[in-house]
Amino acid sequence: MNNGIVYLVGAGPGDPGLITVKGLECIQKAGVIVYDRLASPKLLAKISPETELIYVGKSPDGHAMKQQQINQLLVDKAQSGQIVTRLKGGDPFVFGRGGEEAETLVENGIRFEVVPGITSAVAAPAYAGIPVTHRDATSSFAVITGNEDPTKENSNIAWDQIATGLGTLVFLMGMSNLPVICDKLVQHGRSPATPVALVRWGTRPEQRTLVGTLATIAAEARQAKFKNPAVIVVGEVVRLRDKLAWFESKPLFGKRVLVTRSREQASELSRQIEELGGEAWEFPTIRIAAPADYTALDAAIGKLPLYQWMIFTSVNGVKYFMDRLKILNKDIRNLQGIELVAVGPKTKAALEAYGLLVNYVPGEYRAEQITAGLKEKLKPGDRVLLPRADLARQILPQLLAEAGAVVEDVITYRTVAAAGDATRLKAMLQKRELHILTFTSASTVKNFVKLLAADNLQELLQGVTVASIGPITSATACELGIEVTLEAKESTIAGLVEAIRGSSKSKK
Ligand code: SAH
């Protein structure tokens, strides 16, 4: 039997978090993904490189694959035994021609399943603070196509009935017919004072909302050059937006933020950005790798009882040290008697996860502060093990040595350049789709510049906010010709997020 199957999957309206669990599973298990313009590109960013991606939406010159060709493509791919995920914006059966695609599959004897999605008809108003129903305003809503030829004699739309017989009206694909839609509704009895909202690119950072009435909105939209893709919401519920516009008032609303940390470390920063209403785009510029040579680390682990102190400066340091300890057939019992220092709360938590108690966490995370705090505790001649990255700065061991300690700085992991493809990143910068770049270390800046390989770097970054985690990262950016807009007061991820948040607040 042929194992080919087609999943008709709703990708949701744009916010990548609005795909269903089942939809995401279909993306992950697909051999082929067939998608169009309205599916969020972020959903496709993490699929395995073996998955074939086929774009069937409109190209920049406005040319789209014909529906018949799409149908045939689905049939061919499934007949060749593939798992095909047909990803469609919103819900596949709401004006998505999903019904036609399903019919073709049935006619060709191909197995298929439908995974409904969150339709823009409901989600775009919701993200604009408009509930499509409300007990005080209306008890029904209708979703209507707005692209029916307005000059058609026998309209499929019963204007007389929808104008007065239904509550909230949501038109999709209606922007070019907006004046006609408003006229028809008024002609058939809706009050010209009925509030109307247009929501463009709902649920995305580009979301824009324009509010007017049936009498005014067409002119207002023309003036504001308001275009597709947008939903038109007609009804009293629009007034609730004044009270309920939650998304647009988030501190990082409208901001797409580039995260350049390693893949393993990116998620914490991304999560914090998204909590504040921004959209995080991960483009790892660095990768964490094991040391090229374990001689020094193994030697240090071989003589652990000699150390009075161990200072961990990162979560990676903890992870790679503990992994190596285990490989050498040792565990936390071999750390007995050693005072443990963690430079920050995350590193402390990483140690604690191994069942270790941390003796000291400096109030600030710079070498000077760490040493100042330790000075009173260190005794002359104390031996300190510093399991760190290969590119770590020399200042910490230097200062500790000046304070009388005997320091062993041992490479425990390496930071290497990631091998990413910057084509999409470049295009996004060109189109001004990225608003904030974040750099969390000097190496993220260096490798960002290397991977981007743009001879017009300054031009690409014009108007883009560049946020740096601290003075050393900023200095590297400056050397490479990148102007830093913001610098974190405290050199932590939380400090960086705070700086970004503060700047967007003051601009509002
Ligand atoms: N199946 C889709 C609709 C496809 S028709 C769904 O369920 O959402 C395409 C129309 O959907 C666009 O012309 C626009 O009216 C609307 N649309 C889709 N995504 C949108 C978004 N993020 N914001 C506003 N309107 C959107």
Residues whose N, C-alpha, C, O or C-beta is under 5 A from the ligand:
A	BS01	SAH	P13 G14 L38 G89 G90 D91 P92 V94 F95 G96 I118 T119 S120 A121 A124 F171 L172 M173 G174 V199 R200 W201 G202 N228 P229 A230 V231
